[in-house]
Amino acid sequence: MKLNFKRLLLITPVALALSTGWQGKAKALQAHRQDTVITNKNLTAGKPLPAFDLQTADGKSIKLSSVKGKMVLVDFWASWCMPCRAAIPHLKELYKAYHAKGFEIMSISIDQNRKAWKNAMLKEAMPWEQGIDKYEDGKDASVMMNALGIQSVPFAIMLDAAGNVVLINPAAADIDTQLKKIFNS
């Protein structure tokens, strides 16, 4: 039986919420956040991410190295992921507040449908760098998700100015705290 990765990504948060009851929302979200990545040598706090090369909507190449020297939030998302889309307004607030101080966001779509991805980008009007990941034949997860051990989206990685991983799939409050600590000190 072939695993439908998209369906699994949609069902997992709902099943988690239902199984824990709505009262345990914070605890369930923390458990989900921990279960969204498997131990992987390519995603370790204090170490850089592997180099990657993605395509922008207009077909140009985008690399993580293009934002080196800045605090970077690498945001994995998809057009069909409602929690991903729900997080975008907060990311816009952070970008507006900290971009001029040296904060950057790089969103990486795991969409397999480029048209849906482009439409979602237009609708969400995200002012930061956007790239789309590739899929290898027969794989249900994108190349970068496989390389980093990421199991579901939304998923974020915070990098320091040297390009090293600071936070792995942090809650919004943890991102806020980190940015305040860096830029408001």
Helices and strands as residue ranges (DSSP letters): H 5-20, G 22-24, H 25-34, E 53-55, E 61-63, G 64-67, E 71-77, H 82-98, G 99-101, E 103-109, H 114-124, E 129-132, H 143-148, E 155-159, E 165-168, H 172-183
